[in-house]
Amino acid sequence: MPHESRKPMKNKKLKTPIPENISIIKYCWDACERFVFLGAISLGLLQIIALKYNDSVWSEFDEFLRTRSREIPSERTVKSVISRKLKIDYISFAPSGILRKIRKRYLQN
C-alpha cells in the first residue's frame, strides 16, 4: 500500500484505490473488525465472570491492592486470576514435541 502522510490534508488528493489493492484493503478491514469484535467478546466474558464469581476471584487474587474499591472485581483483576490459572493448567499438560518447545521458551523468561 502507498505510504501516507501523518498529517494529511482534508481529502484533497482522495482517490479510489488501485483495483489490485482492493482485496488487501478488504482483508485489513476484516482483520480490524475481527480484532475489535474479539476484544468486545473477551471484555464481556471478563465482566460476566466478575459479576457471577466475584467471591471466587477475590479468594484467588493474591496481588497487591492498596484498598479494594468495590465488591465486584475489575476486568484486570479477573484477567490476572484467569491467566495465572491457565498457566498452571498449561504447565500440567502432558508434554508433546510442540508443548516442550513452548514450555522451554516461556519458562526461560
Steps between C-alpha positions, in 0.01 A plus 500: 500500500625852432665698779275773643584814693442521874331837455285458191314785339123485519435248222670726250651215302238236570508232232340163458738218582679305231295190411792274602493651851126462561531140621784601736294789635198272557725247675642771730153636573373150587801444726431826686133411541587154633751647744243744642229232506721251689604774742136580573420131554795450734415813699141380532615160623726662759209713622268200523760308700551802726126523567425131549816382676621803692563306822704235319702765316579689820597179680747410221639853458831531683649814348538831679208742518517795736125495554223303344281769348189288452355154546516409131854448365618691195562339163873528558472315830299220337750484213795463734328220695393314186838538331678359805257206512545433128879504537478242779267282288726543200808386689318189624427374143679188380796623293509441128766628262335838441402547862858432611625776269235744622570416865872540446447845354255626765673349798832659403354853524 
